[in-house]
Protein backbone atom coordinates (compact mmCIF):
# COMPACT_ATOMS: atom_id res chain seq x y z
CA UNK A 1 0.00 0.00 0.00
CA UNK A 2 1.27 3.46 -0.89
CA UNK A 3 0.18 7.01 -0.11
CA UNK A 4 1.28 10.47 -1.33
CA UNK A 5 4.86 11.33 -0.40
CA UNK A 6 4.02 15.05 -0.14
CA UNK A 7 1.18 17.23 1.07
CA UNK A 8 -0.58 19.14 -1.71
CA UNK A 9 -3.05 21.97 -1.43
CA UNK A 10 -6.20 20.89 -3.25
CA UNK A 11 -5.20 17.23 -2.97
CA UNK A 12 -7.96 14.67 -3.31
CA UNK A 13 -7.54 12.62 -0.14
CA UNK A 14 -10.72 14.23 1.22
CA UNK A 15 -12.67 13.24 -1.90
CA UNK A 16 -11.46 9.66 -2.35
CA UNK A 17 -14.62 8.10 -0.95
CA UNK A 18 -16.64 9.99 -3.57
CA UNK A 19 -14.19 9.42 -6.41
CA UNK A 20 -13.90 5.67 -5.83
CA UNK A 21 -17.56 5.28 -6.74
CA UNK A 22 -16.74 6.47 -10.24
CA UNK A 23 -13.61 4.51 -11.09
CA UNK A 24 -14.70 2.76 -14.30
CA UNK A 25 -12.34 -0.26 -14.24
CA UNK A 26 -14.82 -2.66 -12.63
CA UNK A 27 -17.73 -1.45 -14.77
CA UNK A 28 -16.19 -1.32 -18.24
CA UNK A 29 -14.18 -4.38 -19.30
CA UNK A 30 -12.22 -2.49 -21.94
CA UNK A 31 -10.66 0.08 -19.54
CA UNK A 32 -7.13 -1.02 -18.61
CA UNK A 33 -5.15 2.22 -19.03
CA UNK A 34 -5.01 5.28 -16.77
CA UNK A 35 -3.92 8.87 -17.41
CA UNK A 36 -3.67 11.72 -14.91
CA UNK A 37 -2.33 14.90 -16.53
CA UNK A 38 -2.55 17.08 -13.37
CA UNK A 39 -1.05 14.53 -10.99
CA UNK A 40 -0.14 16.89 -8.13
CA UNK A 41 0.34 14.95 -4.90
CA UNK A 42 -1.04 11.80 -6.51
CA UNK A 43 -3.80 10.88 -4.02
CA UNK A 44 -6.00 9.42 -6.78
CA UNK A 45 -3.04 7.84 -8.58
CA UNK A 46 -1.87 5.98 -5.47
CA UNK A 47 -5.42 4.98 -4.55
CA UNK A 48 -5.81 3.40 -7.99
CA UNK A 49 -2.39 1.74 -7.78
CA UNK A 50 -3.43 0.21 -4.44
CA UNK A 51 -6.62 -1.24 -5.92
CA UNK A 52 -6.12 -2.15 -9.58
CA UNK A 53 -3.59 -3.86 -11.83
CA UNK A 54 -3.44 -1.82 -15.03
CA UNK A 55 -1.47 -2.35 -18.22
CA UNK A 56 -0.38 1.24 -18.90
CA UNK A 57 -0.29 4.40 -16.78
CA UNK A 58 0.63 7.95 -17.72
CA UNK A 59 1.05 10.88 -15.32
CA UNK A 60 2.17 14.44 -15.95
CA UNK A 61 2.24 17.89 -14.41
CA UNK A 62 3.37 21.35 -15.47
CA UNK A 63 5.41 21.69 -12.25
CA UNK A 64 8.87 20.52 -13.32
CA UNK A 65 10.20 20.16 -9.76
CA UNK A 66 7.25 18.00 -8.75
CA UNK A 67 7.80 15.72 -11.75
CA UNK A 68 11.54 15.61 -11.05
CA UNK A 69 10.71 14.36 -7.54
CA UNK A 70 8.49 11.58 -8.92
CA UNK A 71 11.28 10.55 -11.28
CA UNK A 72 13.96 10.60 -8.56
CA UNK A 73 11.81 8.47 -6.24
CA UNK A 74 11.25 6.02 -9.09
CA UNK A 75 14.91 5.82 -10.13
CA UNK A 76 16.94 6.59 -6.98
CA UNK A 77 14.84 5.84 -3.89
CA UNK A 78 17.70 4.86 -1.59
CA UNK A 79 19.71 7.96 -2.47
CA UNK A 80 16.86 10.35 -1.69
CA UNK A 81 16.05 8.46 1.52
CA UNK A 82 19.63 9.02 2.73
CA UNK A 83 19.42 12.78 2.14
CA UNK A 84 15.94 13.08 3.66
CA UNK A 85 16.97 11.16 6.76
CA UNK A 86 19.93 13.50 7.26
CA UNK A 87 17.70 16.53 6.80
CA UNK A 88 15.19 15.17 9.29
CA UNK A 89 17.88 14.41 11.88
CA UNK A 90 19.35 17.89 11.50
CA UNK A 91 15.97 19.61 11.71
CA UNK A 92 14.78 17.70 14.75
CA UNK A 93 18.01 18.52 16.61
CA UNK A 94 17.55 22.27 16.21
CA UNK A 95 15.63 24.17 18.87
CA UNK A 96 12.18 25.21 17.65
CA UNK A 97 12.98 28.92 17.88
CA UNK A 98 16.20 28.44 15.86
CA UNK A 99 14.81 26.50 12.93
CA UNK A 100 13.94 29.54 10.81
CA UNK A 101 17.54 30.07 9.70
CA UNK A 102 17.99 26.40 8.73
CA UNK A 103 14.69 26.42 6.79
CA UNK A 104 15.57 29.65 4.96
CA UNK A 105 18.98 28.26 4.04
CA UNK A 106 17.45 25.13 2.49
CA UNK A 107 14.87 27.26 0.68
CA UNK A 108 17.63 29.47 -0.76
CA UNK A 109 19.62 26.42 -1.88
CA UNK A 110 16.52 24.96 -3.49
CA UNK A 111 15.80 28.16 -5.42
CA UNK A 112 19.42 28.32 -6.59
CA UNK A 113 19.20 24.73 -7.83
CA UNK A 114 16.03 25.61 -9.72
CA UNK A 115 17.88 28.42 -11.51
CA UNK A 116 20.94 26.31 -12.36
CA UNK A 117 18.85 23.25 -13.32
CA UNK A 118 21.86 20.92 -13.68
CA UNK A 119 21.39 17.17 -14.09
CA UNK A 120 23.72 16.34 -11.21
CA UNK A 121 21.61 18.49 -8.85
CA UNK A 122 18.26 16.80 -9.58
CA UNK A 123 18.59 14.43 -6.60
CA UNK A 124 19.30 17.20 -4.11
CA UNK A 125 16.57 19.38 -5.59
CA UNK A 126 14.03 16.57 -5.13
CA UNK A 127 15.10 16.06 -1.52
CA UNK A 128 14.83 19.79 -0.80
CA UNK A 129 11.41 19.82 -2.50
CA UNK A 130 10.14 17.19 -0.04
CA UNK A 131 11.83 18.84 2.94
CA UNK A 132 10.22 22.21 2.20
CA UNK A 133 6.85 20.58 1.57
CA UNK A 134 6.95 18.86 4.96
CA UNK A 135 8.16 21.91 6.91
CA UNK A 136 6.59 24.93 5.20
CA UNK A 137 3.28 26.52 6.14
CA UNK A 138 0.41 24.09 5.52
CA UNK A 139 2.30 22.16 2.82
CA UNK A 140 1.63 25.03 0.44
CA UNK A 141 3.60 25.12 -2.83
CA UNK A 142 3.76 28.65 -4.20
CA UNK A 143 6.21 30.48 -6.44
CA UNK A 144 6.53 34.18 -7.19
CA UNK A 145 6.67 35.71 -10.67
CA UNK A 146 10.39 34.89 -10.84
CA UNK A 147 9.72 31.23 -10.12
CA UNK A 148 11.17 31.28 -6.59
CA UNK A 149 9.54 29.21 -3.87
CA UNK A 150 8.58 31.75 -1.21
CA UNK A 151 6.45 30.01 1.43
CA UNK A 152 7.29 30.68 5.09
CA UNK A 153 8.20 28.02 7.63
CA UNK A 154 5.38 26.07 9.27
CA UNK A 155 4.84 25.45 12.97
CA UNK A 156 5.59 21.73 13.38
CA UNK A 157 7.51 20.21 16.28
CA UNK A 158 8.73 16.97 14.70
CA UNK A 159 7.53 16.74 11.07
CA UNK A 160 8.07 13.38 9.37
CA UNK A 161 10.37 14.32 6.49
CA UNK A 162 11.67 10.86 5.61
CA UNK A 163 9.04 8.13 5.10
CA UNK A 164 11.44 5.38 4.12
CA UNK A 165 8.98 2.51 3.70
CA UNK A 166 6.49 4.54 1.70
CA UNK A 167 9.19 5.94 -0.60
CA UNK A 168 10.45 2.44 -1.35
CA UNK A 169 6.92 1.20 -2.03
CA UNK A 170 6.11 4.23 -4.19
CA UNK A 171 9.31 3.63 -6.17
CA UNK A 172 8.22 0.07 -6.89
CA UNK A 173 4.77 1.23 -8.03
CA UNK A 174 6.23 3.91 -10.32
CA UNK A 175 8.61 1.61 -12.22
CA UNK A 176 6.39 1.08 -15.28
CA UNK A 177 4.65 4.45 -15.26
CA UNK A 178 5.31 7.10 -17.90
CA UNK A 179 6.13 10.31 -16.00
CA UNK A 180 6.09 13.51 -18.03
CA UNK A 181 6.71 17.18 -17.29
CA UNK A 182 4.38 19.11 -19.55
CA UNK A 183 1.05 20.66 -20.36
CA UNK A 184 -2.01 18.46 -19.91
CA UNK A 185 -2.35 18.26 -23.69
CA UNK A 186 0.76 16.07 -23.74
CA UNK A 187 -1.37 13.08 -22.71
CA UNK A 188 -3.33 13.21 -25.98
CA UNK A 189 -1.26 10.57 -27.79
CA UNK A 190 -1.63 8.17 -24.84
CA UNK A 191 -5.41 8.38 -24.53
CA UNK A 192 -7.67 6.00 -26.45
CA UNK A 193 -10.93 4.13 -25.95
CA UNK A 194 -9.28 1.87 -23.35
CA UNK A 195 -8.25 4.75 -21.04
CA UNK A 196 -9.66 6.28 -17.88
CA UNK A 197 -8.55 9.92 -17.63
CA UNK A 198 -8.84 11.79 -14.35
CA UNK A 199 -8.30 15.55 -14.58
CA UNK A 200 -7.73 17.69 -11.50
CA UNK A 201 -6.80 21.14 -12.89
CA UNK A 202 -6.17 24.30 -10.90
CA UNK A 203 -9.66 25.21 -9.77
CA UNK A 204 -11.82 28.08 -10.93
CA UNK A 205 -10.96 30.70 -8.25
CA UNK A 206 -13.59 31.35 -5.60
CA UNK A 207 -11.84 34.20 -3.79
CA UNK A 208 -8.79 36.43 -3.87
CA UNK A 209 -6.67 33.87 -1.99
CA UNK A 210 -7.02 31.46 -4.91
CA UNK A 211 -5.03 33.79 -7.11
CA UNK A 212 -2.06 33.73 -4.74
CA UNK A 213 -1.60 29.96 -4.88
CA UNK A 214 0.61 29.60 -7.96
CA UNK A 215 2.09 26.17 -8.61
CA UNK A 216 4.00 27.45 -11.64
CA UNK A 217 4.78 30.90 -13.03
CA UNK A 218 1.92 30.50 -15.55
CA UNK A 219 -1.55 31.55 -14.38
CA UNK A 220 -4.42 29.11 -14.98
CA UNK A 221 -7.32 31.51 -15.44
CA UNK A 222 -10.68 31.46 -17.17
CA UNK A 223 -9.14 31.29 -20.66
CA UNK A 224 -7.22 28.17 -19.62
CA UNK A 225 -10.44 26.70 -18.22
CA UNK A 226 -12.05 27.24 -21.62
CA UNK A 227 -9.07 25.65 -23.37
CA UNK A 228 -9.30 22.69 -21.01
CA UNK A 229 -13.02 22.30 -21.75
CA UNK A 230 -12.18 22.09 -25.48
CA UNK A 231 -9.60 19.41 -24.68
CA UNK A 232 -12.14 17.51 -22.57
CA UNK A 233 -14.47 17.46 -25.56
CA UNK A 234 -11.62 16.33 -27.84
CA UNK A 235 -10.81 13.43 -25.49
CA UNK A 236 -14.49 12.55 -25.37
CA UNK A 237 -14.38 11.66 -29.07
CA UNK A 238 -11.67 9.04 -28.41
CA UNK A 239 -14.11 6.92 -26.41
CA UNK A 240 -12.06 7.30 -23.20
CA UNK A 241 -13.83 7.52 -19.85
CA UNK A 242 -13.28 11.03 -18.44
CA UNK A 243 -13.71 12.38 -14.92
CA UNK A 244 -12.81 15.88 -13.75
CA UNK A 245 -12.80 17.63 -10.38
CA UNK A 246 -13.27 21.37 -10.17
CA UNK A 247 -14.56 23.99 -7.78
CA UNK A 248 -18.21 24.92 -7.67
CA UNK A 249 -18.36 28.65 -8.49
CA UNK A 250 -21.72 28.80 -6.74
CA UNK A 251 -19.83 28.66 -3.42
CA UNK A 252 -19.09 32.35 -3.85
CA UNK A 253 -21.82 33.39 -6.31
CA UNK A 254 -25.05 31.42 -6.53
CA UNK A 255 -25.60 32.72 -10.08
CA UNK A 256 -22.19 31.67 -11.44
CA UNK A 257 -22.85 28.79 -13.83
CA UNK A 258 -19.55 29.09 -15.75
CA UNK A 259 -18.60 25.40 -15.50
CA UNK A 260 -22.15 24.17 -16.06
CA UNK A 261 -22.26 26.14 -19.30
CA UNK A 262 -18.88 25.07 -20.72
CA UNK A 263 -19.52 21.40 -19.77
CA UNK A 264 -23.12 21.40 -20.93
CA UNK A 265 -24.14 17.91 -22.03
CA UNK A 266 -21.84 16.09 -19.60
CA UNK A 267 -22.80 14.61 -16.23
CA UNK A 268 -22.15 17.00 -13.35
CA UNK A 269 -22.40 15.97 -9.73
CA UNK A 270 -22.04 18.10 -6.59
CA UNK A 271 -19.80 16.80 -3.78
CA UNK A 272 -18.23 18.39 -0.71
CA UNK A 273 -14.62 18.51 0.44
CA UNK A 274 -12.72 19.99 3.37
CA UNK A 275 -10.54 22.97 2.51
CA UNK A 276 -8.39 24.89 5.01
CA UNK A 277 -6.81 27.72 2.97
CA UNK A 278 -9.13 30.63 2.27
CA UNK A 279 -9.07 34.33 3.13
CA UNK A 280 -12.76 34.13 4.03
CA UNK A 281 -13.27 32.07 7.19
CA UNK A 282 -16.82 31.27 6.12
CA UNK A 283 -15.46 29.40 3.09
CA UNK A 284 -13.18 27.15 5.07
CA UNK A 285 -14.24 23.66 6.10
CA UNK A 286 -16.78 21.81 3.92
CA UNK A 287 -17.17 23.43 0.51
CA UNK A 288 -18.94 22.34 -2.64
CA UNK A 289 -17.01 20.91 -5.57
CA UNK A 290 -18.01 19.45 -8.91
CA UNK A 291 -17.34 16.09 -10.55
CA UNK A 292 -17.76 16.23 -14.33
CA UNK A 293 -17.90 13.05 -16.36
CA UNK A 294 -18.65 11.81 -19.86
CA UNK A 295 -20.32 8.68 -18.47
CA UNK A 296 -23.34 8.50 -16.20
CA UNK A 297 -22.39 8.80 -12.56
CA UNK A 298 -25.89 7.79 -11.44
CA UNK A 299 -25.58 4.34 -13.01
CA UNK A 300 -22.37 3.39 -11.21
C-alpha positions as CSV (number, residue, x, y, z in Angstrom):
1,X,0.0,0.0,0.0
2,X,1.3,3.5,-0.9
3,X,0.2,7.0,-0.1
4,X,1.3,10.5,-1.3
5,X,4.9,11.3,-0.4
6,X,4.0,15.0,-0.1
7,X,1.2,17.2,1.1
8,X,-0.6,19.1,-1.7
9,X,-3.1,22.0,-1.4
10,X,-6.2,20.9,-3.3
11,X,-5.2,17.2,-3.0
12,X,-8.0,14.7,-3.3
13,X,-7.5,12.6,-0.1
14,X,-10.7,14.2,1.2
15,X,-12.7,13.2,-1.9
16,X,-11.5,9.7,-2.3
17,X,-14.6,8.1,-1.0
18,X,-16.6,10.0,-3.6
19,X,-14.2,9.4,-6.4
20,X,-13.9,5.7,-5.8
21,X,-17.6,5.3,-6.7
22,X,-16.7,6.5,-10.2
23,X,-13.6,4.5,-11.1
24,X,-14.7,2.8,-14.3
25,X,-12.3,-0.3,-14.2
26,X,-14.8,-2.7,-12.6
27,X,-17.7,-1.4,-14.8
28,X,-16.2,-1.3,-18.2
29,X,-14.2,-4.4,-19.3
30,X,-12.2,-2.5,-21.9
31,X,-10.7,0.1,-19.5
32,X,-7.1,-1.0,-18.6
33,X,-5.1,2.2,-19.0
34,X,-5.0,5.3,-16.8
35,X,-3.9,8.9,-17.4
36,X,-3.7,11.7,-14.9
37,X,-2.3,14.9,-16.5
38,X,-2.5,17.1,-13.4
39,X,-1.1,14.5,-11.0
40,X,-0.1,16.9,-8.1
41,X,0.3,14.9,-4.9
42,X,-1.0,11.8,-6.5
43,X,-3.8,10.9,-4.0
44,X,-6.0,9.4,-6.8
45,X,-3.0,7.8,-8.6
46,X,-1.9,6.0,-5.5
47,X,-5.4,5.0,-4.6
48,X,-5.8,3.4,-8.0
49,X,-2.4,1.7,-7.8
50,X,-3.4,0.2,-4.4
51,X,-6.6,-1.2,-5.9
52,X,-6.1,-2.1,-9.6
53,X,-3.6,-3.9,-11.8
54,X,-3.4,-1.8,-15.0
55,X,-1.5,-2.3,-18.2
56,X,-0.4,1.2,-18.9
57,X,-0.3,4.4,-16.8
58,X,0.6,7.9,-17.7
59,X,1.1,10.9,-15.3
60,X,2.2,14.4,-16.0
61,X,2.2,17.9,-14.4
62,X,3.4,21.4,-15.5
63,X,5.4,21.7,-12.3
64,X,8.9,20.5,-13.3
65,X,10.2,20.2,-9.8
66,X,7.2,18.0,-8.8
67,X,7.8,15.7,-11.7
68,X,11.5,15.6,-11.0
69,X,10.7,14.4,-7.5
70,X,8.5,11.6,-8.9
71,X,11.3,10.6,-11.3
72,X,14.0,10.6,-8.6
73,X,11.8,8.5,-6.2
74,X,11.2,6.0,-9.1
75,X,14.9,5.8,-10.1
76,X,16.9,6.6,-7.0
77,X,14.8,5.8,-3.9
78,X,17.7,4.9,-1.6
79,X,19.7,8.0,-2.5
80,X,16.9,10.3,-1.7
81,X,16.0,8.5,1.5
82,X,19.6,9.0,2.7
83,X,19.4,12.8,2.1
84,X,15.9,13.1,3.7
85,X,17.0,11.2,6.8
86,X,19.9,13.5,7.3
87,X,17.7,16.5,6.8
88,X,15.2,15.2,9.3
89,X,17.9,14.4,11.9
90,X,19.4,17.9,11.5
91,X,16.0,19.6,11.7
92,X,14.8,17.7,14.8
93,X,18.0,18.5,16.6
94,X,17.5,22.3,16.2
95,X,15.6,24.2,18.9
96,X,12.2,25.2,17.7
97,X,13.0,28.9,17.9
98,X,16.2,28.4,15.9
99,X,14.8,26.5,12.9
100,X,13.9,29.5,10.8
101,X,17.5,30.1,9.7
102,X,18.0,26.4,8.7
103,X,14.7,26.4,6.8
104,X,15.6,29.6,5.0
105,X,19.0,28.3,4.0
106,X,17.4,25.1,2.5
107,X,14.9,27.3,0.7
108,X,17.6,29.5,-0.8
109,X,19.6,26.4,-1.9
110,X,16.5,25.0,-3.5
111,X,15.8,28.2,-5.4
112,X,19.4,28.3,-6.6
113,X,19.2,24.7,-7.8
114,X,16.0,25.6,-9.7
115,X,17.9,28.4,-11.5
116,X,20.9,26.3,-12.4
117,X,18.9,23.2,-13.3
118,X,21.9,20.9,-13.7
119,X,21.4,17.2,-14.1
120,X,23.7,16.3,-11.2
121,X,21.6,18.5,-8.9
122,X,18.3,16.8,-9.6
123,X,18.6,14.4,-6.6
124,X,19.3,17.2,-4.1
125,X,16.6,19.4,-5.6
126,X,14.0,16.6,-5.1
127,X,15.1,16.1,-1.5
128,X,14.8,19.8,-0.8
129,X,11.4,19.8,-2.5
130,X,10.1,17.2,0.0
131,X,11.8,18.8,2.9
132,X,10.2,22.2,2.2
133,X,6.8,20.6,1.6
134,X,7.0,18.9,5.0
135,X,8.2,21.9,6.9
136,X,6.6,24.9,5.2
137,X,3.3,26.5,6.1
138,X,0.4,24.1,5.5
139,X,2.3,22.2,2.8
140,X,1.6,25.0,0.4
141,X,3.6,25.1,-2.8
142,X,3.8,28.7,-4.2
143,X,6.2,30.5,-6.4
144,X,6.5,34.2,-7.2
145,X,6.7,35.7,-10.7
146,X,10.4,34.9,-10.8
147,X,9.7,31.2,-10.1
148,X,11.2,31.3,-6.6
149,X,9.5,29.2,-3.9
150,X,8.6,31.8,-1.2
151,X,6.4,30.0,1.4
152,X,7.3,30.7,5.1
153,X,8.2,28.0,7.6
154,X,5.4,26.1,9.3
155,X,4.8,25.4,13.0
156,X,5.6,21.7,13.4
157,X,7.5,20.2,16.3
158,X,8.7,17.0,14.7
159,X,7.5,16.7,11.1
160,X,8.1,13.4,9.4
161,X,10.4,14.3,6.5
162,X,11.7,10.9,5.6
163,X,9.0,8.1,5.1
164,X,11.4,5.4,4.1
165,X,9.0,2.5,3.7
166,X,6.5,4.5,1.7
167,X,9.2,5.9,-0.6
168,X,10.4,2.4,-1.3
169,X,6.9,1.2,-2.0
170,X,6.1,4.2,-4.2
171,X,9.3,3.6,-6.2
172,X,8.2,0.1,-6.9
173,X,4.8,1.2,-8.0
174,X,6.2,3.9,-10.3
175,X,8.6,1.6,-12.2
176,X,6.4,1.1,-15.3
177,X,4.7,4.5,-15.3
178,X,5.3,7.1,-17.9
179,X,6.1,10.3,-16.0
180,X,6.1,13.5,-18.0
181,X,6.7,17.2,-17.3
182,X,4.4,19.1,-19.5
183,X,1.1,20.7,-20.4
184,X,-2.0,18.5,-19.9
185,X,-2.3,18.3,-23.7
186,X,0.8,16.1,-23.7
187,X,-1.4,13.1,-22.7
188,X,-3.3,13.2,-26.0
189,X,-1.3,10.6,-27.8
190,X,-1.6,8.2,-24.8
191,X,-5.4,8.4,-24.5
192,X,-7.7,6.0,-26.5
193,X,-10.9,4.1,-26.0
194,X,-9.3,1.9,-23.3
195,X,-8.3,4.7,-21.0
196,X,-9.7,6.3,-17.9
197,X,-8.6,9.9,-17.6
198,X,-8.8,11.8,-14.4
199,X,-8.3,15.6,-14.6
200,X,-7.7,17.7,-11.5
201,X,-6.8,21.1,-12.9
202,X,-6.2,24.3,-10.9
203,X,-9.7,25.2,-9.8
204,X,-11.8,28.1,-10.9
205,X,-11.0,30.7,-8.2
206,X,-13.6,31.3,-5.6
207,X,-11.8,34.2,-3.8
208,X,-8.8,36.4,-3.9
209,X,-6.7,33.9,-2.0
210,X,-7.0,31.5,-4.9
211,X,-5.0,33.8,-7.1
212,X,-2.1,33.7,-4.7
213,X,-1.6,30.0,-4.9
214,X,0.6,29.6,-8.0
215,X,2.1,26.2,-8.6
216,X,4.0,27.4,-11.6
217,X,4.8,30.9,-13.0
218,X,1.9,30.5,-15.5
219,X,-1.5,31.6,-14.4
220,X,-4.4,29.1,-15.0
221,X,-7.3,31.5,-15.4
222,X,-10.7,31.5,-17.2
223,X,-9.1,31.3,-20.7
224,X,-7.2,28.2,-19.6
225,X,-10.4,26.7,-18.2
226,X,-12.1,27.2,-21.6
227,X,-9.1,25.7,-23.4
228,X,-9.3,22.7,-21.0
229,X,-13.0,22.3,-21.8
230,X,-12.2,22.1,-25.5
231,X,-9.6,19.4,-24.7
232,X,-12.1,17.5,-22.6
233,X,-14.5,17.5,-25.6
234,X,-11.6,16.3,-27.8
235,X,-10.8,13.4,-25.5
236,X,-14.5,12.5,-25.4
237,X,-14.4,11.7,-29.1
238,X,-11.7,9.0,-28.4
239,X,-14.1,6.9,-26.4
240,X,-12.1,7.3,-23.2
241,X,-13.8,7.5,-19.9
242,X,-13.3,11.0,-18.4
243,X,-13.7,12.4,-14.9
244,X,-12.8,15.9,-13.7
245,X,-12.8,17.6,-10.4
246,X,-13.3,21.4,-10.2
247,X,-14.6,24.0,-7.8
248,X,-18.2,24.9,-7.7
249,X,-18.4,28.6,-8.5
250,X,-21.7,28.8,-6.7
251,X,-19.8,28.7,-3.4
252,X,-19.1,32.4,-3.8
253,X,-21.8,33.4,-6.3
254,X,-25.1,31.4,-6.5
255,X,-25.6,32.7,-10.1
256,X,-22.2,31.7,-11.4
257,X,-22.8,28.8,-13.8
258,X,-19.5,29.1,-15.8
259,X,-18.6,25.4,-15.5
260,X,-22.2,24.2,-16.1
261,X,-22.3,26.1,-19.3
262,X,-18.9,25.1,-20.7
263,X,-19.5,21.4,-19.8
264,X,-23.1,21.4,-20.9
265,X,-24.1,17.9,-22.0
266,X,-21.8,16.1,-19.6
267,X,-22.8,14.6,-16.2
268,X,-22.2,17.0,-13.4
269,X,-22.4,16.0,-9.7
270,X,-22.0,18.1,-6.6
271,X,-19.8,16.8,-3.8
272,X,-18.2,18.4,-0.7
273,X,-14.6,18.5,0.4
274,X,-12.7,20.0,3.4
275,X,-10.5,23.0,2.5
276,X,-8.4,24.9,5.0
277,X,-6.8,27.7,3.0
278,X,-9.1,30.6,2.3
279,X,-9.1,34.3,3.1
280,X,-12.8,34.1,4.0
281,X,-13.3,32.1,7.2
282,X,-16.8,31.3,6.1
283,X,-15.5,29.4,3.1
284,X,-13.2,27.2,5.1
285,X,-14.2,23.7,6.1
286,X,-16.8,21.8,3.9
287,X,-17.2,23.4,0.5
288,X,-18.9,22.3,-2.6
289,X,-17.0,20.9,-5.6
290,X,-18.0,19.4,-8.9
291,X,-17.3,16.1,-10.5
292,X,-17.8,16.2,-14.3
293,X,-17.9,13.1,-16.4
294,X,-18.7,11.8,-19.9
295,X,-20.3,8.7,-18.5
296,X,-23.3,8.5,-16.2
297,X,-22.4,8.8,-12.6
298,X,-25.9,7.8,-11.4
299,X,-25.6,4.3,-13.0
300,X,-22.4,3.4,-11.2
